[in-house]
Amino acid sequence: MSATFTKSMARNVFYGGGVFFFLLFLALTFDTMKVLPKRDNSQNITPAVAHGKKLWETNNCIGCHTLLGEGAYFAPELGNVYVRRGPDFIKAWIKGQPTGVPGLRQMPQFNLSDMDIDDLIAFLKYASEIKTNKWPPNIEG
Amino acid sequence: MKYTSQAVAKPYFIAAIALFLGQILFGLIMGLQYVVGDFLFPAIPFNVARMVHTNLLIVWLLFGFMGASYFLVPEESETELYCPKLAIITFWVFLAAGAMTVLGYLLVPYASLAKWTGNDLLNTMGREFLEQPLPTKVGIVLVALSWLFNIVMTVLKGRKTAISLVLSLGMLGLAVFFLFSFYNPVNLVKDKFYWWWVVHLWVEGVWELILGAMLAFVLIKVTGVDREVIEKWLYVIITMTLVTGIIGTGHHYYWIGTPAYWQWWGSIFSALEPIPFFMMTVFAFNMVNKRRREHPNKAAVLWALGTSVMAFLGAGLWGFLHTLAPVNYYAHGTQLTAAHGHLAFYGAYALVVLTMISYAMPILRGRAANPEKAQIMEMWSFWLMTISIFFITLFLTGAGIVQIWLQRISPTPMSFMAVQDQISIFYWAREGAGLVFLIGLLVYICSFFVKGDSRAIE
């Protein structure tokens, strides 16, 4: 690098650039928070949904599944599973685990009550109605 | 060793390597579970193995960063560490917290662990990479603050260099952004939005400052190139990191309920994210070519050059591969993401920590460089690990492309599990490459025990 561009100039560009782009990021964040209620389906967050989210977290579902494409890639996407499978299938599925088929991937039995499973399904329904710019590309997730 | 307090780095480095080994063993378990689904079930279900694998990665890298800064800051500041005792106490606290957390994952059902550790007081658990129980999270904050305090106090009482300043800034950012792990709203979109403030702003933001500072330090030492030149490069590189990486966070905001304009912001800025990594490659090779001395530690030079190349490939190239919104629409949440994650973490962060260890460990053991036989073994381990992780990445990339085609593009899309069956050959190949990686790591560990003529310290 040329000698006319000194270290202290480089340092100033670093501070200036860092601060400017962080402020821009904050501005975009502020705008995002403002328009989010139109997209995030938050009007449908009920106590059941909140409890379902907690069950989702405390059973570490994200350790195998993705939700809106984020998580582990070991088991199917669940952001749209409510649409793909429907509530009855999901309930039966959770209750029927593990399948015990030799050699196949196994989902643990979490011993959830019927009410817990209903709340978890309420959470998955809420998640499926978030406006995700039409992701995933098709029903398979 | 110029300052006796630098010795506190040694236990940090040893712990880092031990946890690295643990990470790889759990990686191999998971890799096998991808193809032999019921392997170790129900003793170690996949989600548990994954938590251990990713959490050990984070913890060993943090151990590496801490050890590295306790080694390099006294030398940069030309003074003893502010409080070596605090560094040792912090070490044991962090190691105990880390060990108990991993044991908790392995021995207790996650839901019970959450219940017993106060998750009902403040829900923070069960989110990817932030699975730690509340007490562990609080412990991480305390450890980070103790580390930051010790380093900043050392810098303040001694010489202030660009390297120690950038390192301190990186550490400050690490501590501050981790605080967002305590924010977990019921609103899933907001939860995900701020989750990235920890995950993305760590690995594609402030951690890169730490990476740059560590690499610059080692390059000054092994090449003897003028500090002014190297520090100028450092500033330019990390400027580009922040300019591209902060708004680049937008590449995570395409499909999680956030406004569509993020597709533009995210695509444009994250497409520029390879630039700082490319500059890092040019920088490292330039400095080594212009070297004014032949440092006896050849292995350290290899690790440093390797970091610059593999970080560019993993973080830069493989990141770019799926970062543009129209591509990401199909690639999001597939094995392609896993491919990128593996090469990026290895290339940027695992390698820079191993670079620091390679440079510092002989000095901590009272010599400028290891005996030639030990260095040759170390270089073998570099090539074994680097080539095998590259193959892991290639196999996962292949798996990802076929997965995207069969599940998301083909006119007759297959279900997730049916596709997984179709791509099992890639998973088998990945597991094989993983075994070679393990061999490389074992060779690396053995290299510390090779005896021979060691050159006296300068």
Interface residues (C-beta under 8 A of the other chain):
Chain A: M1 F5 T6 K7 A10 R11 V13 F14 G17 G18 F21 F22 L24 F25 L28 T29 D31 T32 M33 V35 L36 R39 D40 N41 S42 I45 V49 A50 K53 K54 W56 E57 T58 N59 N60 C61 I62 G63 C64 T66 L67 L68 G69 E70 G71 A72 Y73 F74 A75 P76 E77 P98 G100 V101 P102 G103 L104 R105 Q106 P108 F110 Y126 A127 I130 K131 T132 N133 W135 P136 P137 N138 I139 E140 G141
Chain B: M30 Q33 Y34 V36 G37 D38 F41 P42 P45 F46 N47 V48 R50 M51 Y110 A111 A114 K115 N119 N123 M125 G126 R127 E128 E131 A162 N184 V186 N187 L188 V189 K190 K192 F193 E228 V229 E231 K232 W233 Y235 V236 I238 T239 L242 V243 I246 I247 T249 G250 H252 Y253 Y254 W255 I256 G257 T258 P259 A260 W262 Q263 W265 Y329 Y330 H332 G333 T334 Q335 T337 A338 Q407 R408 I409 P413 M414 S415 F416 M417 Q420
